[in-house]
Amino acid sequence: MIEELKVKMPILVMLIYFPAQVLSMLFAPKLGKIADKVNPVLGVAVVSGFGALATWFIINSTSGLMFGFILLFDATFAWGGNLILQNVLSRISKIHRGKVFGAAQWLSLLGAVLGPTLGGLAWDSLGPSAPFMISIFIELSVIPLYAIAIISLKPYMAEKVD
């Protein structure tokens, strides 16, 4: 982003990124209420689709302000998807709930390590937009995987999932 938007001071990237993340977290309680009411398969599809679209807009942003504004939406969609999945996982029977939350946390932490590592390698070898294109591909690829997983987990739910 620094080269693409011709940012002279790298601290500006942080000043753009930080408010978008804080604001998206402030929207989380409202998103949680929506996540409780929405069909999880439909919710994941919508959130992932809009997240991919927001990432596409980030790639094509032309200013730091535009980048920050779009990043707010992208981060909000990410929080929304996370809340929908947590809602589904919290309905799994008590016998398996701890294992499922542990596995979900492990996968999240693995993604937190692999994402920046592979994204940095893609940036260096394929160009500045490559990590974002990979992110779009992943966001769209997980829609059918999450749909299959949610439908497959329905028999093991302690509470009904729509």
Steps between C-alpha positions, in 0.01 A plus 500: 500500500784737579631486143157478336354804676835681503495539879810686613474407869422135588337613827212628287415140410454425870297817550268388221481136614445557873175705491342259251569206732376682810180613330431151366532363856253761622251367244546143631212505754252600228648238270461241776128570523470458124712181509257349752207550263645417159517159332868408547555363148345809342683727746841351422431522126397866521781605734767315300368638172492858626840450666647388167341800329641736764844345453469557125417865567802524733726379218362772275499782758680813393546685828571431863160635603321273254713207619408568865130537424486175302713325763234590757244302300741214435583467870130522590419215260783297654358555850151412374618172352685414819191568710280285275743210532529544877121493519493167316784352704337602828199282414702179476424249776686553826691174452677630188487877555843532665669297227333704228589837656857377559533390137350830380747698714791289375398558136460872567849524648643292214339743256644795692848356439456361148303796362766768542781258416347377175365849426850645535644233273225566244565876524873453441471244222175588321446869575312729740149392401570123523425456874169680456407287198582187699283635784209548260544145369504360854197704610297368208635145534391463862134567422424143382731353765321682782160413351590129491646515852197677647257259333712200609508623861121540530446151654752581774346830603359541850284785366329522163683679218278643225 
